């Protein structure tokens, strides 16, 4: 789990996270980008839901439907291996 670098209040849960404690939540990438938590533990999850039933793949392509996006991302992942 990433470590909190700067004290902040979560905008979702309103929990106050103090510097030095471990962050448990679903906003790791966002908070790491803002410098509130350590970035070393952040792992990108693909496909990313971008709203309206659309998902962004790791190559930047946008696909409609979760099942279609997961299948397309699996194809992309298999190309990387």
Order of alpha helices (4+ residues) and beta strands (2+ residues): beta-beta-alpha-beta-beta-beta-alpha
